[in-house]
Amino acid sequence: MFLEQLKNHYEKLSLNEQEVIDYLMKQENLDTLTLKKMSADLYLSSSTIVRACKKLGYHTFNDLRYDLRLSKELSKYQGQKTQSSFEELKEQLTLEFNQTLSILSEEDFHFFAQQIINARRIFCIGVGSSYMAMSDFNRKLKLVNLWSNDYFEHYSIKRIADISTKEDVIIVFSLGGRTEEVNQSVYAAKQNGTRILSITSLGNTYLSQLSDGVIYVYDTIKKHEKLRSRLMFNLVGTLLFEVILDELAKGDI
């Protein structure tokens, strides 16, 4: 499955190779897309495109293109077969949940749990549509007596870098990672040795590279985007809290 391959190998790609994959995911007509056209559009060599495909586990460009086209057709089919706006929303939510679940790994969740439990303080960041899921996760951490606070205003987020240390952890809920104030504050805190954990979408290159750990959610541009984004974050937050509870119960950390 294309999304699983992308999840497992995306971080191995160079910046140019990531640009290749991001370009491919945005194309509507993959059947007529050629290496020559991609090279011209991206100002990259054909060898760079082929190398990106191979790093994702595909033998050839055509293999990747075929798998990606199947994934897009599945998404399109799921939307077309509905009969009402309510049913359509149910189908879209089901698709996003299933695809998000397919790219989640147990190893990532255990790493997050260890970092959170061992942290002196936990700073949870989320702005816009990410706030509600972030705030709910922060509330749950408080229920198990972990020092955790939520930050959603730009001024308070900026202040984190002034007080965070290498003993602390920042958890960022950010779907697109395009909030400059958040990125700047997280980068400044990183200079203090503060560990950065991010829950974000595939393709969020800057935040992913900045983070010590990443849990990805699947995101697609459709109707009710903010609602689904929040639900994907709630899904991850619920699973992560259950893993934390399990680790605390075992006393392994």
N, C-alpha and C positions, 0 to 999 in steps of 0.2 A: 504494500500500500504506500502511495506516495508520501502521505503525511507522516507515516511512521519512519520512512527513510529520511525524511527531512528532519524530524525530531532527533534521530540518532546521530546524524552526521553534519548538521548545519554549522556547528561551531568549528568544524574542521576546515571550513571554506575560508579562503582569503576574502578581502573586501571586494575585489573584482569578481570573484566567483559567487559571492553572496548577491552581488548586483545582477548576475546572470540569472540566478534562481528567482529573485524577486521579479525580474522582468518577465520570466516565463509564467509565473503565477498570475500575472495581470493580463495575459493574452487571452482573447476570446476565441480566436480561430487558430488553433495549434496545428491543424492539418496542413495549412499552407505556409507555415513558418519554416524558414530555412536558416541554416547556419550563416549563410552569406548575409541575409537580412539582419539577423541578430548582431553580427559583427559590425555592420554598418550603423545600426541604431545605437549600439553601446560603445562604439569605438574600441572594441576589444577583439583580439585574435580568435580564430576558430578553435585553436588549441586550448585557450582559456575556457571556452564554453564546454568543450569535450571533457576537460579536466574536472570542471565543476560537476558534470554528470557522473563521472566515474567516482568522485568522492562521495556521492550520495548512494553509491552501490549499483549504478547502472553501467552496462557495458558500452552502450552507445547513446548518442543524443536521441535517436529515434526511440530507444527503449524508455527513456525518461519521458519523452513527449507523449508516448502512448499511455503510460501509467498516469500521468497528470491529466490527460484528456479523459480517461475513465473516471477519475475522481471528480472532475468538473461535470461530467455527464450525470453521475450519480446525484450530485447536488442539484443539478437542473431538474432531473427527474423527480426528486423528492418534492420540489416546489410545484411542478406542473400537475402532479396527480391529486392535489388537494381540491376541494369543492367549495370552501368558504374561507373567509379571512381567519376565522377561529381555527379551523382545521389546518390552514396553511401555517399559522403560527406554531401550532403543535408539531407539525412536521419539521419546521425549521429548527425549533428548539431541540427536538429529538436528534436531528442531524448534528447540531453543534455539540450536544452532550456526548453523543457517541464518538465523534471525532476528537473531542477533548480527552475523553477517557482513553482513547487509543494511543495518545501521545504522552500520557502520564506514566512515570516510572516509580516503582517503590523505592529505589535507591535515592532519588531526589527528595522524596518525602522524609525519609529517615535522616538524610543530611540536614534538611531544614529543621526537623525536630531536635536534633542534637545541638545545633547552633542556637536555637531559641531557648532550650532548657538550660544550657550552660551560660547564657548571656547574663551579664549583670543587669542590663536594662535593654528593653526592646522598644524601638521607635517605629510605629506603624504609620506609613504615609499613603494617602490616597486623596486625589482631588477629583472634582466633577462627578461623573457617574460611578467612579471607583470608590467614592467615600463610604457608601452604605455598607458594602461588603467588607471593606477594611475595618470600619468601626465595629461591625459585628464580630469580626475575628479578634480584634483588640479586647472587646468585652469578654470573650471566652477565655482569653489568656489570663485576665484578671481573676476569673472564677477559680483558677488553679493556683492562685497566689504568685503569679509571675509579674515582675515589674514591667508594665507595658502602658504606653500612652499612645493616643491617636493624634495625628497631625494632618490638617487639611487646609489650613490657611497659609498663604505664602510666607507671611512674616514668621510664624512659628516654625515652619519647615526650615527656613533659612537659619534659625537659631540652633538647630540640631548640631550643625558642624562646630558650633562654639562650645558645646558641652560633651559631645560624644567622644569615646575613647576606644582603644583596641579591645576592651572588655564588653563592648556593647554591640548590638545588632540592629540594623535598619531593615525593615520589611517594606518593600515598595509594591503597591498594587497599581499598575499602570498598563493599560491596554496598548496604547500606541507609543508611549514614551516621548511625546512631543511637547511636554510642559517644560520649558527651558528653566524656570526657577527651580523645579524639582530636580532636574538633571544637574544643575550647578551645585545645589545644596548637597546632593548625594555624592557628587565628585569631591567636594570639599571635605565631607565627613570621611570619605575613603582615605584621604591623606592623613587622617588621624589614626588610621589602622582599624577603623570601624568596619565590621563585616557587612556586606550588602547582600540581601536576599531579595530577589524580584519574582513577582508573579506577573507575567506579561504575555503578549502574543508572539507567535513565530514571526521572525523578520524584524523584531525590535532590536536592531543591531547594537546601538550605542549602550542602552541599558544592559543588554545581555553581556557585552564585553566588560562593562564596569563591575558587574556583580560577581560575588563569590559563589553564588548558587542561583539557579533559575528553574522555575516551574512554568512551563508554557501552557497556554490555553489556545484553543482554536477560535479564530475570529473571521467572519466574513461580512462583507458590506451588503446588508439587506435591510428590510423594514424592521423597526423596533430594535435597532442596533444597541441602544443604551440598555434596554431591558436585558437582552441576551448577554451583553458584556458583564453586567452585574451578576447574572445567574452563573456564568462560568466562573467568576471569582468566588461566588458563594459555594459552588461545588468544590473548588480547590480548598477553600478555607475550612469547609466541613471535614473533608478527608484529612487535611493536615492536622486539625485539632484532634481527630480520633487517633491519629498516629502518635501525637504528643501524649494523650491520655494513656495509651498503651505503653509507651516508653516510661512514663512516670510510674505506672502500676508495676512494671517489671523491676524498676529501680536500677536499670542498666546504666543510667547516665548519672 
